[in-house]
Each structure stands twice: as structure tokens, then as C-alpha cells.
Amino acid sequence: MISIITPVLNGADFIENNIKSIQKLSIPFEHIIVDGGSTDDTLKILKRYPNLKIIHQKNGNGMYDAIHMGFEESEGEIITWVNSDDIILINGFEKMYDNIMKSNNDVVYSNSYNINLKFERTKKIKGRYFAKLLLKNGIFPFVQPSAIFTKKLYFSVGGFDINNFKIAGDLDLFFKFSSINEVRFKKINEFSSEFLVYGNSLGDRNTILANLERDRANIPRPNIFIRALNKILSFL
């Protein structure tokens, strides 16, 4: 089974599309919503879906703490998180799950559509081959909702560094995954998520803080060779 965690705080504009996309899955799954204290209609929407597992985050420690709470309560051997303003695409997502269940891979990732609501345009974001190499050199080679991984791997690296990361915790997590020699990454050349950009997401509003967190974690800045390789791989 796969456990999908969705952290949310006042996500009434998007959360229902997120839930509906996940409920279309035909693979074994559980969907855990971790609410950070929403004051809009989010909780009212969640009540429409009795099959959800809902956790109330009361400590105010932010998104990565919320996701970690979900992982701790999860029952699946495979885990991921999909933010409240993103949706999954069934065919690609199920192919990722099928691969990780039938292989020795620890992280399986794929492609995503970047939906820019402000400019009303859609862009294909291809997951890069050689993800482990790129991560070791400071490049995030896929869009996070288009990646799944084993719960065993997550807890083996200590999970998120909640105390030091509020924005770049996902990069830090996958960077830690890539630092383990035995960990196997696998790309599935399918599209498995739609990632929304609308100028008001946590990452959109905190680019400077994300860079500061990255430097504090000693995640390397990609050199010219790695940037060129990443560009080439974006076409494959």
C-alpha cells in the first residue's frame, strides 16, 4: 500500500481537486490529510470524504512537521506527499507504484506538468535521468509530487530536518537519499502530477529563505558541467 500525505492550511480553493484525483487510484492507498489549523472552508470540505484519515497539527511547526506527522501515522510501506494545490495523474502514478513494488528501487520518479495559473500556460517538466548524480551536485531533478519512496528509506535518514528547514526540506531530504550508495533511483517516463504555480505558494514567497537553508545544509551549488548536463537531460 502507498500512503499519500497532504499537508494543508486554508486550502479550500484547491483541496477538493487534490482529494478527487487521489481517490481515482486503483492501487491500494490511504490518503492522510494533516491540517495546520485552517480557518476557511477546508475542514468543511474534508467532512465530505469519510475515507480520509485526518490529523490536526496543533504545534504550528510548519509544513514539513505536518508531513512527518502523516508519515508517522501511515500504514503503507511506500510513501509520498502531494501538497493541497497539486493533483496526481492516475496512469503515471500507478506505473511508479507498480515499479517500486516489483523492483529493488528505493525512489521512483517521473514527469510533471507545471500549471501556471497567473499566465494560463502549461509546461512539461521532465524528470531527469541520473537523478542521484544531479542531487549530489545540488540539482533537484524532478518535481516532488511525481516521486514516491519507501518508508524504510525515509526513516533511515531521520526524515525531514524540521528544525532547520521551512522551505527547502524536500531538497535536503532527497539530497540525503542520494548520499547513500546503496539507494536506487528509477525514472518512469510518464507524467504523474500537475504542479500548480500561482505566485502565492510557500516556495513562491520564500525564494531567498530557501537559498539560505540550502547553503546552511551544505548542499552544493551546481557547477557549469552539472548545469549543462541537466539541460541536456531535460530533453530526454
C-alpha positions as CSV (number, residue, x, y, z in Angstrom):
1,M,0.0,0.0,0.0
2,I,1.0,3.6,-0.6
3,S,0.4,6.3,2.0
4,I,-0.2,9.8,0.4
5,I,0.2,12.7,2.8
6,T,-1.4,16.1,2.1
7,P,-0.5,19.0,4.4
8,V,-3.0,21.8,4.2
9,L,-3.6,25.2,5.7
10,N,-6.5,27.2,4.4
11,G,-6.5,25.3,1.1
12,A,-10.2,25.4,0.4
13,D,-9.6,26.6,-3.2
14,F,-7.7,23.5,-4.2
15,I,-8.0,20.7,-1.7
16,E,-11.1,19.0,-3.2
17,N,-9.4,18.6,-6.6
18,N,-6.5,17.1,-4.8
19,I,-8.7,14.6,-3.0
20,K,-10.7,13.6,-6.1
21,S,-7.5,12.9,-8.1
22,I,-6.2,10.6,-5.4
23,Q,-9.5,8.8,-5.0
24,K,-9.4,7.6,-8.6
25,L,-6.4,5.4,-7.8
26,S,-7.0,1.6,-8.3
27,I,-3.9,0.6,-6.3
28,P,-4.0,0.1,-2.5
29,F,-3.7,3.5,-0.9
30,E,-4.5,5.7,2.1
31,H,-4.9,9.4,2.0
32,I,-3.8,11.3,5.1
33,I,-4.7,15.0,5.4
34,V,-2.7,16.9,8.0
35,D,-4.5,20.2,8.7
36,G,-2.4,23.0,10.2
37,G,-5.4,24.9,11.7
38,S,-7.4,26.0,8.7
39,T,-9.9,28.8,9.3
40,D,-11.5,28.8,5.8
41,D,-13.8,26.0,4.4
42,T,-11.1,23.4,4.3
43,L,-12.4,21.3,7.2
44,K,-16.0,21.5,5.8
45,I,-14.7,20.1,2.5
46,L,-12.8,17.3,4.3
47,K,-16.0,16.1,6.0
48,R,-17.5,15.2,2.6
49,Y,-14.9,12.4,2.3
50,P,-15.2,9.9,5.2
51,N,-12.5,7.6,3.9
52,L,-9.8,10.2,4.6
53,K,-7.6,10.0,7.6
54,I,-7.4,13.5,9.1
55,I,-4.7,14.6,11.6
56,H,-4.8,18.0,13.3
57,Q,-1.5,19.7,13.7
58,K,-1.6,21.9,16.8
59,N,2.0,22.8,17.3
60,G,2.3,25.3,14.4
61,N,5.7,23.8,13.3
62,G,5.1,24.2,9.6
63,M,4.7,22.0,6.5
64,Y,7.5,19.5,6.9
65,D,6.5,18.8,10.5
66,A,2.9,18.2,9.2
67,I,4.1,15.8,6.5
68,H,6.3,14.0,9.1
69,M,3.3,13.6,11.4
70,G,1.5,11.9,8.5
71,F,4.4,9.6,7.7
72,E,4.5,8.5,11.4
73,E,0.8,7.6,11.3
74,S,1.0,6.0,7.8
75,E,0.4,2.2,7.3
76,G,1.9,1.9,3.8
77,E,5.4,0.6,3.0
78,I,5.6,3.2,0.2
79,I,5.0,6.9,1.0
80,T,4.9,10.3,-0.6
81,W,3.3,13.7,-0.1
82,V,1.2,15.7,-2.5
83,N,0.5,19.3,-1.5
84,S,-3.1,20.5,-1.4
85,D,-2.7,22.6,-4.5
86,D,-1.4,19.7,-6.6
87,I,-3.1,16.7,-8.2
88,I,-1.9,13.3,-9.3
89,L,-2.3,11.7,-12.8
90,I,-3.5,8.2,-12.4
91,N,-1.7,6.3,-15.2
92,G,1.8,7.6,-14.4
93,F,1.3,7.5,-10.7
94,E,0.2,3.8,-10.8
95,K,3.1,2.9,-13.0
96,M,5.5,4.4,-10.4
97,Y,3.9,2.3,-7.7
98,D,4.0,-0.9,-9.9
99,N,7.7,-0.4,-10.5
100,I,8.7,0.2,-6.9
101,M,6.6,-2.8,-5.7
102,K,8.2,-5.2,-8.3
103,S,11.8,-4.0,-8.0
104,N,14.6,-3.2,-5.6
105,N,14.3,0.5,-6.3
106,D,14.0,2.9,-3.3
107,V,12.9,6.1,-5.1
108,V,10.8,6.1,-8.3
109,Y,10.1,9.4,-10.0
110,S,8.6,10.6,-13.3
111,N,7.5,13.7,-15.1
112,S,5.1,16.5,-14.2
113,Y,3.0,19.3,-15.7
114,N,3.7,22.8,-14.4
115,I,0.4,24.7,-14.5
116,N,0.9,28.5,-14.2
117,L,-2.5,29.9,-13.3
118,K,-1.3,33.5,-13.5
119,F,-0.2,33.3,-17.1
120,E,-2.6,30.5,-18.1
121,R,0.1,28.2,-19.5
122,T,1.2,24.7,-19.1
123,K,4.8,23.5,-19.2
124,K,6.2,19.9,-19.3
125,I,8.8,19.3,-16.6
126,K,10.7,16.2,-17.5
127,G,12.3,14.2,-14.7
128,R,16.0,13.9,-15.4
129,Y,17.8,10.6,-15.8
130,F,20.8,10.3,-13.4
131,A,18.8,11.8,-10.6
132,K,21.2,10.6,-8.0
133,L,24.2,12.3,-9.6
134,L,22.3,15.6,-10.0
135,L,21.0,15.6,-6.5
136,K,24.5,15.1,-5.1
137,N,25.5,18.2,-7.1
138,G,22.7,20.4,-5.9
139,I,20.0,20.0,-8.7
140,F,16.5,18.8,-7.9
141,P,15.9,16.6,-10.9
142,F,12.1,16.1,-10.7
143,V,9.0,17.7,-9.4
144,Q,8.4,16.4,-5.9
145,P,4.7,15.2,-6.3
146,S,6.0,13.0,-9.1
147,A,8.1,10.9,-6.8
148,I,7.5,8.0,-4.3
149,F,9.8,6.2,-2.0
150,T,10.0,3.6,0.7
151,K,9.1,4.4,4.3
152,K,12.2,2.4,5.3
153,L,14.4,4.8,3.4
154,Y,12.7,7.9,4.8
155,F,13.2,6.9,8.4
156,S,16.7,5.6,7.8
157,V,17.9,9.1,7.1
158,G,16.0,10.6,10.0
159,G,13.2,12.1,7.9
160,F,12.9,15.8,7.5
161,D,15.2,18.2,9.3
162,I,12.3,20.0,10.8
163,N,14.3,22.4,13.0
164,N,16.4,23.8,10.2
165,F,14.2,23.7,7.1
166,K,10.9,25.5,6.4
167,I,11.2,25.8,2.6
168,A,14.0,23.6,1.3
169,G,13.3,20.5,3.3
170,D,12.4,18.5,0.3
171,L,15.7,19.2,-1.4
172,D,17.5,18.3,1.8
173,L,15.6,15.0,2.1
174,F,16.3,13.8,-1.4
175,F,19.9,15.0,-1.1
176,K,20.3,12.7,1.9
177,F,18.7,9.9,-0.1
178,S,21.3,10.4,-2.8
179,S,24.2,10.3,-0.4
180,I,23.6,6.6,0.4
181,N,25.5,4.4,-2.0
182,E,23.0,1.6,-1.9
183,V,19.9,3.6,-2.6
184,R,18.5,3.0,-6.1
185,F,16.6,5.7,-8.1
186,K,14.5,4.9,-11.1
187,K,12.8,7.2,-13.7
188,I,9.5,6.2,-15.2
189,N,8.9,8.2,-18.4
190,E,5.3,9.1,-17.7
191,F,3.5,12.1,-16.3
192,S,2.1,11.6,-12.8
193,S,1.3,15.0,-11.4
194,E,0.2,18.5,-12.0
195,F,2.1,21.1,-10.0
196,L,0.4,24.5,-9.7
197,V,2.2,27.8,-9.8
198,Y,0.2,30.9,-8.9
199,G,2.5,33.2,-7.1
200,N,1.3,32.5,-3.6
201,S,2.6,29.1,-2.7
202,L,5.1,28.8,0.2
203,G,8.1,28.3,-2.2
204,D,7.0,31.2,-4.4
205,R,7.0,33.6,-1.5
206,N,10.3,32.5,0.1
207,T,13.0,32.0,-2.5
208,I,15.6,33.9,-0.5
209,L,15.0,31.8,2.6
210,A,15.1,28.6,0.5
211,N,18.6,29.6,-0.7
212,L,19.8,30.4,2.8
213,E,18.6,27.0,4.0
214,R,20.3,25.3,1.1
215,D,23.6,26.9,2.0
216,R,23.3,26.1,5.7
217,A,22.8,22.4,4.8
218,N,26.0,22.4,2.7
219,I,24.1,21.3,-0.4
220,P,26.5,22.2,-3.3
221,R,25.7,24.7,-5.9
222,P,25.8,23.1,-9.3
223,N,28.9,23.8,-11.4
224,I,28.9,24.6,-15.2
225,F,29.2,20.9,-16.2
226,I,26.3,19.8,-14.0
227,R,24.1,22.6,-15.2
228,A,24.9,21.7,-18.8
229,L,24.2,18.0,-18.1
230,N,20.9,18.9,-16.5
231,K,19.9,21.0,-19.6
232,I,20.7,18.1,-21.9
233,L,18.8,15.6,-19.8
234,S,15.7,17.8,-19.9
235,F,15.2,16.8,-23.5
236,L,15.2,13.1,-22.8
